[in-house]
């Protein structure tokens, strides 16, 4: 049941393309150490009261950032109960954050401690599995590119709790963030360039308008460095691999309720958080970001690039 206790960069949940080709510095700088709410039957209520309105993304980040000192102070006294089926361990694997190695070690450790595990690409669990199994047999360890909502539903059933309302299952959870520009570049290279996947009819992005890109996904896959800032912003919002996978807003994809709609989550931040109903949706990007950060605050969170802080935080537990 020993896992890394690390720091949470609340602002890094918002990926890469918020206003220009690079996210505002204010969205990349703040960080806090988090004590997970082990065993809480109910999550702490969200501190952001305006989450259901179109508004400032920076305001959401500021609210969570202001709570950082208190969260850091609680870290040394955090104690996790032992993992078992009634209080399982869940790894929410954000793509391109080094999670494959963690999953391998999870399976090994689960077997070593005689714990049942459900991890895609291991023990005959199909690799293309994104929903936790909602029916028996249940497990003590889960890990993968799992949507938070599917895990919550599965564990509520597993623990015999009524599925609905504000009920929250007992669990330990862990996720890893990565500096957004680095993560997006790695994702794009892997999905769009290395795999030679094309979108739409494969027209060269330099010869088509932004409207064509948005409407028809007529983007030929290129290295990110070949795009201008405006082209890159549109490419990340509309770019999909052959299998319908995007690279934008990965934390929102895994931890919010928007992740099952790949196209929607890919475009969530394209409108700068200020417009409702863009592309025919009620975007509620502020609410999505708020929910993502709120759920992340229930977990132990690692940061790929911050090994020293990870080790320091781990030493406190």
C-alpha positions as MATLAB code, in Angstrom:
seq = 'XXXXXXXXXXXXXXXXXXXXXXXXXXXXXXXXXXXXXXXXXXXXXXXXXXXXXXXXXXXXXXXXXXXXXXXXXXXXXXXXXXXXXXXXXXXXXXXXXXXXXXXXXXXXXXXXXXXXXXXXXXXXXXXXXXXXXXXXXXXXXXXXXXXXXXXXXXXXXXXXXXXXXXXXXXXXXXXXXXXXXXXXXXXXXXXXXXXXXXXXXXXXXXXXXXXXXXXXXXXXXXXXXXXXXXXXXXXXXXXXXXXXXXXXXXXXXXXXXXXXXXXXXXXXXXXXXXXXXXXXXXXXXXXXXXXXXXXXXXXXXXXXXXXXXXXXXXXXX';
ca = [
       0.000    0.000    0.000;
       3.052    2.257   -0.054;
       2.839    4.854   -2.811;
       4.605    8.103   -3.617;
       3.443   11.140   -1.708;
       4.168   14.028   -3.966;
       3.265   17.544   -4.995;
       0.226   18.595   -6.947;
       0.601   21.342   -9.534;
      -2.998   22.478   -9.400;
      -2.563   24.805  -12.332;
      -0.901   22.261  -14.597;
      -4.226   20.522  -15.018;
      -5.011   23.038  -17.725;
      -3.025   21.802  -20.712;
      -0.885   23.870  -23.008;
      -3.341   25.767  -25.194;
      -5.274   28.279  -23.123;
      -4.568   31.627  -24.757;
      -1.679   31.163  -27.160;
       0.661   28.387  -28.194;
       1.957   28.368  -24.609;
      -0.212   28.455  -21.517;
      -0.039   31.558  -19.318;
       2.743   31.452  -16.728;
       0.163   31.792  -13.962;
      -1.292   28.455  -15.001;
       2.045   26.666  -14.807;
       3.664   27.999  -11.666;
       1.663   27.224   -8.533;
       2.029   23.872   -6.810;
       1.016   22.342   -3.510;
       1.626   19.204   -1.540;
      -1.553   17.244   -1.019;
      -2.685   14.992    1.739;
      -5.274   12.641    0.223;
      -8.560   12.294    2.065;
      -8.095    8.644    2.937;
     -11.371    6.892    3.509;
     -13.592    9.925    3.383;
     -17.166    8.917    2.662;
     -17.839   12.326    1.201;
     -15.401   14.534   -0.712;
     -14.647   17.963    0.664;
     -16.943   20.381   -1.106;
     -15.478   22.309   -3.994;
     -14.083   25.702   -2.961;
     -15.065   27.221   -6.303;
     -18.607   28.535   -6.058;
     -18.716   29.855   -9.613;
     -17.876   26.573  -11.293;
     -21.119   26.341  -13.203;
     -20.716   29.670  -14.960;
     -18.510   30.715  -17.823;
     -15.690   32.672  -16.270;
     -12.021   32.867  -15.472;
      -9.938   29.711  -15.496;
      -7.235   31.571  -13.601;
      -9.729   32.240  -10.809;
     -10.266   28.512  -10.312;
      -6.520   27.927  -10.169;
      -6.103   30.778   -7.686;
      -8.673   29.272   -5.317;
      -6.879   25.922   -5.230;
      -3.494   27.615   -5.045;
      -4.578   29.559   -1.975;
      -5.281   26.273   -0.201;
      -1.772   24.943   -0.922;
      -0.111   25.854    2.420;
      -2.792   24.079    4.442;
      -2.589   21.018    2.200;
       1.203   20.931    2.529;
       0.986   21.177    6.317;
      -1.259   18.115    6.441;
       1.093   15.969    4.368;
       3.419   14.774    7.184;
       0.500   13.247    9.094;
      -1.074   11.470    6.121;
      -1.445    7.745    6.695;
      -2.974    5.371    4.189;
      -4.806    2.265    5.385;
      -3.831   -1.064    3.905;
      -5.175   -1.799    0.429;
      -7.944   -4.400    0.148;
     -11.079   -4.978   -1.903;
     -13.189   -2.753    0.316;
     -10.613    0.024    0.106;
      -8.821   -0.485   -3.225;
      -5.874    1.316   -4.750;
      -6.505    3.077   -8.086;
      -3.873    4.497  -10.428;
      -5.341    7.043  -12.838;
      -2.810    6.855  -15.667;
      -2.598   10.077  -17.657;
      -1.091    9.355  -21.060;
       2.580   10.179  -21.664;
       3.460   10.636  -17.998;
       5.592    7.540  -17.457;
       2.663    5.497  -16.193;
       3.352    2.260  -18.083;
       6.263    1.462  -15.779;
       4.112    2.216  -12.746;
       1.435   -0.168  -14.002;
       3.976   -2.951  -14.461;
       5.236   -2.467  -10.919;
       1.682   -2.326   -9.584;
       0.875   -5.750  -11.001;
       4.122   -7.182   -9.636;
       3.522   -5.695   -6.186;
      -0.107   -6.854   -6.102;
       0.942  -10.445   -6.790;
       3.718  -10.206   -4.206;
       1.187   -9.166   -1.555;
      -1.531  -11.591   -2.729;
      -3.827   -8.800   -3.865;
      -6.112   -9.133   -6.866;
      -5.522   -6.592   -9.630;
      -7.223   -5.316  -12.774;
      -4.757   -3.519  -15.016;
      -5.156   -3.308  -18.818;
      -2.414   -5.078  -20.800;
      -1.824   -7.443  -17.851;
      -3.290  -10.827  -16.948;
      -5.445  -11.005  -20.093;
      -7.156   -7.655  -19.461;
      -7.501   -6.053  -22.934;
      -5.230   -3.060  -23.469;
      -8.109   -1.000  -24.909;
      -9.958   -0.908  -21.582;
     -10.970    2.479  -20.215;
     -13.864    1.616  -17.880;
     -13.438   -0.176  -14.568;
     -15.487   -3.412  -14.474;
     -18.789   -2.672  -12.691;
     -19.603   -6.302  -11.853;
     -17.896   -9.096   -9.863;
     -15.242  -10.246   -9.508;
     -13.972   -7.099   -7.861;
     -10.351   -6.233   -7.194;
      -8.034   -4.597   -4.677;
      -5.865   -2.835   -7.263;
      -6.913   -0.972  -10.415;
      -4.788    0.970  -12.863;
      -4.929    2.338  -16.389;
      -6.316    5.110  -18.578;
      -9.513    4.885  -16.560;
     -12.248    7.495  -16.513;
     -12.884    8.703  -12.978;
     -16.655    8.333  -13.317;
     -16.354    4.675  -14.336;
     -14.127    3.917  -11.355;
     -16.486    5.701   -8.990;
     -19.475    3.746  -10.285;
     -17.637    0.414  -10.134;
     -16.338    0.937   -6.607;
     -19.681    2.139   -5.270;
     -21.202   -1.115   -6.491;
     -18.241   -3.061   -5.161;
     -18.742   -1.531   -1.711;
     -22.522   -1.850   -1.731;
     -23.095    1.911   -1.684;
     -26.087    3.412   -3.488;
     -24.900    4.771   -6.831;
     -26.119    8.341   -6.929;
     -26.115   11.610   -5.099;
     -22.861   12.717   -3.514;
     -21.693    9.238   -2.491;
     -17.960    8.656   -2.878;
     -16.300    5.236   -2.663;
     -13.510    4.325   -0.292;
     -10.226    4.203   -2.214;
      -6.609    5.256   -2.361;
      -5.811    6.967   -5.642;
      -2.667    8.101   -7.376;
      -1.984   10.017  -10.579;
       1.026   11.647  -12.231;
       1.078   15.020  -13.961;
       3.658   16.186  -16.474;
       4.690   19.665  -17.604;
       2.007   20.388  -20.236;
       4.155   21.459  -23.187;
       6.416   18.438  -22.774;
       3.483   16.055  -22.411;
       1.639   17.398  -25.447;
       4.786   17.287  -27.589;
       5.438   13.685  -26.550;
       1.827   12.692  -27.199;
       1.768   14.380  -30.601;
       5.014   12.761  -31.673;
       3.831    9.315  -30.593;
       0.262    9.421  -31.869;
       0.455   11.682  -34.885;
       4.004   11.520  -36.229;
       5.641    8.242  -35.260;
       2.504    6.238  -35.975;
       2.003    8.023  -39.322;
      -1.642    8.608  -38.507;
      -3.597   11.120  -40.583;
      -6.730   13.092  -39.918;
      -9.565   13.732  -42.343;
      -8.484   13.769  -45.992;
      -4.864   14.661  -45.199;
      -4.617   18.186  -46.665;
      -1.580   20.236  -45.714;
      -2.443   22.509  -42.783;
      -0.559   25.422  -44.379;
      -2.933   25.411  -47.346;
      -6.259   25.302  -45.529;
      -8.097   27.753  -43.322;
      -8.767   27.418  -39.614;
     -12.452   26.962  -40.453;
     -11.628   23.999  -42.683;
      -9.515   22.506  -39.942;
     -12.306   22.891  -37.422;
     -15.093   21.693  -39.686;
     -13.407   18.885  -41.560;
     -10.310   17.937  -39.563;
      -8.306   18.327  -42.768;
      -4.957   18.161  -41.053;
      -1.904   16.320  -42.285;
       0.180   15.215  -39.346;
       3.372   17.248  -38.954;
       5.902   17.867  -36.245;
       4.669   20.532  -33.822;
       7.586   22.812  -34.654;
       6.318   23.219  -38.233;
       3.135   25.046  -37.172;
       2.642   28.713  -36.443;
       1.062   29.596  -33.085;
      -2.407   30.035  -34.606;
      -2.141   26.816  -36.630;
      -0.895   24.925  -33.599;
      -3.751   26.105  -31.444;
      -6.276   24.904  -34.012;
      -4.382   21.680  -34.639;
      -4.377   20.708  -30.970;
      -8.071   21.506  -30.591;
      -9.104   19.468  -33.657;
      -6.290   16.947  -34.050;
      -7.262   13.294  -33.691;
      -5.350   10.111  -34.364;
      -6.660    7.325  -36.587;
      -8.319    5.884  -33.479;
     -10.011    9.142  -32.530;
      -7.555   10.137  -29.812;
      -6.419   13.686  -29.125;
      -3.507   15.153  -27.161;
      -5.112   18.200  -25.557;
      -6.282   18.476  -21.927;
      -5.251   15.016  -20.712;
      -5.999   15.611  -17.002;
      -9.499   16.786  -17.945;
      -9.860   13.648  -20.061;
      -9.157   11.310  -17.151;
     -10.409   13.140  -14.066;
     -13.446   15.127  -15.244;
     -16.714   13.806  -16.650;
     -15.949   15.181  -20.124;
     -13.342   12.588  -21.035;
     -15.623   10.093  -22.727;
     -16.334   12.658  -25.448;
     -12.894   12.846  -27.047;
     -13.702   15.681  -29.427;
     -15.307   17.780  -26.718;
     -12.497   17.417  -24.195;
      -9.944   18.174  -26.896;
     -11.647   21.540  -27.585;
     -12.569   22.494  -24.034;
      -9.894   25.153  -23.629;
      -9.841   26.340  -27.248;
     -12.293   29.166  -26.553;
     -10.223   30.644  -23.703;
     -12.860   29.692  -21.143;
     -14.945   32.754  -21.881;
     -17.650   31.504  -24.192;
     -20.541   29.163  -23.553;
     -22.082   26.981  -26.203;
     -19.049   26.944  -28.500;
     -19.307   24.342  -31.257;
     -22.865   23.613  -30.160;
     -21.953   22.556  -26.612;
     -22.488   24.107  -23.224;
     -18.769   24.001  -22.581;
     -18.653   24.852  -18.866;
     -14.870   24.691  -19.060;
     -14.498   26.420  -15.694;
     -16.649   23.774  -14.040;
     -14.727   20.980  -15.767;
     -11.406   22.372  -14.555;
     -12.796   22.801  -11.052;
     -14.020   19.217  -10.913;
     -10.711   17.929  -12.239;
      -8.727   19.759   -9.566;
     -11.184   18.767   -6.858;
     -10.840   15.090   -7.740;
      -7.072   15.337   -8.031;
      -7.017   16.764   -4.510;
      -8.396   13.448   -3.223;
      -5.376   11.586   -4.586;
      -1.681   11.360   -4.031;
      -0.240   13.211   -7.017;
       3.204   12.912   -8.561;
       4.912   15.269  -10.986;
       7.128   13.633  -13.576;
       9.735   16.398  -13.675;
       9.902   17.018   -9.912;
      11.749   13.999   -8.566;
      13.422   15.789   -5.655;
      10.128   17.143   -4.369;
       8.571   13.727   -4.816;
      11.294   12.152   -2.691;
      11.019   14.892   -0.062;
       7.250   14.533    0.184;
       7.533   10.754    0.339;
       9.979   11.040    3.232;
       7.292   12.819    5.262;
       4.999    9.806    5.243;
];
